[in-house]
Amino acid sequence: MCEKAEHLAELEPEALTVDGFDDALVGWSDSWTGHDRSIRAVYSVEKILHILQEKGMSREDAEEYFEFNIAGAYVGKHTPVFIRELG
C-alpha cells in the first residue's frame, strides 16, 4: 500500500481504493449528506489511462476499459471519485 493510501486508510478505514493504480491516487474528497460524512479516494483519470497504456492498451482500449471496469463499478458511499482535469 502506498503512502497516500495509508493516509487515506487512517482518515477513513472504509474508503475503497482501486488495486494496481496507486500512482493515480491524487487525494481524497470529503462530503456530507445530512449527518453522514463520506471520505472517498480521488483518482486522476489521465493517470489511470496512462497506467493502462503502459500495460499495453491503446488509448481507445484504455478509455473503454476505464469506463466499464473502473468508473462504472459503484460499490457504495465509499466508492472512489475519478477526476478529469481542466486545461
C-alpha positions in Angstrom: 0.0 0.0 0.0 1.4 3.4 -1.0 1.8 6.3 1.5 -1.2 8.1 0.1 -3.4 5.0 0.5 -2.1 4.5 4.0 -3.0 8.1 4.9 -6.5 7.6 3.4 -7.0 4.4 5.5 -6.1 6.4 8.6 -8.8 9.0 7.8 -11.4 6.6 6.7 -10.8 2.8 7.1 -13.8 2.0 4.9 -12.6 4.2 1.9 -12.1 2.0 -1.1 -9.1 2.1 -3.4 -8.5 0.8 -6.9 -6.0 -2.1 -6.9 -3.0 -1.5 -9.1 -3.5 2.2 -9.5 -1.7 3.7 -6.5 0.2 6.1 -8.8 -3.1 7.6 -10.0 -4.3 8.3 -6.4 -4.2 12.1 -6.1 -6.1 12.8 -2.9 -9.4 12.4 -1.1 -12.8 14.1 -1.0 -14.8 14.9 2.0 -18.6 15.4 1.6 -21.6 15.4 3.8 -25.2 14.2 3.1 -27.3 15.3 6.0 -25.4 14.0 9.1 -23.5 11.3 7.1 -19.8 12.1 6.2 -18.2 10.3 3.3 -14.4 10.4 2.7 -13.5 8.9 -0.7 -10.3 8.3 -2.6 -9.8 10.6 -5.6 -8.0 9.3 -8.7 -6.8 11.1 -11.8 -8.4 9.6 -14.9 -5.5 10.7 -17.1 -3.0 8.9 -14.8 -5.2 5.7 -14.8 -5.3 5.8 -18.6 -1.5 6.3 -18.7 -1.0 3.2 -16.5 -3.3 1.1 -18.7 -1.4 2.3 -21.8 1.9 1.3 -20.1 0.4 -2.2 -19.7 -0.1 -2.4 -23.5 -3.5 -1.0 -24.2 -4.2 1.6 -26.9 -5.7 4.9 -25.7 -9.1 3.8 -27.1 -9.0 0.5 -25.3 -7.8 2.1 -22.1 -10.7 4.6 -22.2 -13.2 1.8 -22.7 -11.7 -0.4 -20.0 -11.7 2.5 -17.6 -15.4 3.5 -18.3 -16.7 -0.1 -18.0 -14.5 -1.7 -15.4 -13.3 1.1 -13.1 -15.6 4.1 -13.3 -18.7 2.0 -13.7 -18.1 0.0 -10.6 -20.2 1.7 -7.9 -19.9 -0.1 -4.6 -21.5 2.2 -2.1 -20.8 5.5 -0.4 -17.0 4.9 -0.2 -16.6 4.3 -4.0 -13.6 6.3 -5.3 -14.1 9.6 -7.2 -12.5 10.0 -10.6 -11.5 13.4 -11.9 -10.7 14.7 -15.3 -8.5 17.8 -15.0 -9.4 21.0 -16.9 -6.8 22.6 -19.2 
